[in-house]
């Protein structure tokens, strides 16, 4: 298959932070042969590649050398079913939230807590998307990848993906494996995860005592809409920092100094802090660098009010990190992937 990429393409429409940066070469692929042709072209021309889904977890720190490949393969189908479960294979380019609502409309549950997360199905395993007590790894069965080392197709199990909190093999070795499709194991009879307080409160507020999976999805959508900016309206990349995990000793000391501090004890004895709380309490909500600013309703989210550059966003993030380290002795880690000049 002959291949000719576009040149010098502005990536602004392709990242939800709305950052303007140019890709030296750019292509979108809808079928596997197009993908393979693009990768072969990059190898032959000694160009690195960057794989792009919905661009919702990405900070472009500068122009992107090499070839940007936007994955737009669509399609979803049931590959197996029994009395309890339905296995659905979803192509990488499918919109995540539309997929969630489609599965719920079919009467299959498992994805309800992950409603309204921006991005594509193929990007979901990269950061092991999670919200309201559920992570992708809880419903994922396997991932089909194209391995750039030998151009072979491989099925990776959940264990192979080495998932962690907002972390995976794919995030640690970017570009090596192209996620082509994901298999999800959904339930016919819902097992709802309602441990997260705000979800229960929202259902109560709606007068729902025996929620369906669709009710939970509706509640999650309402909560997210009240706190998180819609990238179609205000450019953003979701949570900009991970919630930091610290030792029990450090957590106890911080609690003595700041009795109101939000802390979640983890099963392994460590303690997770709410980065949004730390940022708000440190008085960082009014910080801005150019058009990059902290979101008023959720301090964990950085927004671009117009023409912010990747550098503006990263400078703001560095200022916040410094303030939090200075005040609490806690290091914040950036959650989205940073790409382009000055990255790393
Ligand atoms: N908080 C504040 N001020 C803020 C933001 C939060 O005080 O500005 C407090 C809240 O009141 C609450 C606590 O911090 O007590 C936690 O806040 P929230 O429930 O909003 O969740 P989060 O820890 O800020 C995480 C995920 C979100 C996910 C929600 C719900 C990370 C980095 N973020 O946010 O994921 O939707 O929990 O499960 O883990 C994303 O990854 O892009 C994302 C939005």
Boltz pocket constraint, residues with backbone or C-beta under 6 A from the ligand:
constraints:
  - pocket:
      binder: B
      contacts: [[A, 130], [A, 131], [A, 132], [A, 133], [A, 227], [A, 228], [A, 237], [A, 238], [A, 239], [A, 240], [A, 241], [A, 242], [A, 243], [A, 262], [A, 273], [A, 274], [A, 275], [A, 276], [A, 277], [A, 278], [A, 280], [A, 295], [A, 296], [A, 297], [A, 298], [A, 299], [A, 300], [A, 335]]
      max_distance: 6.0
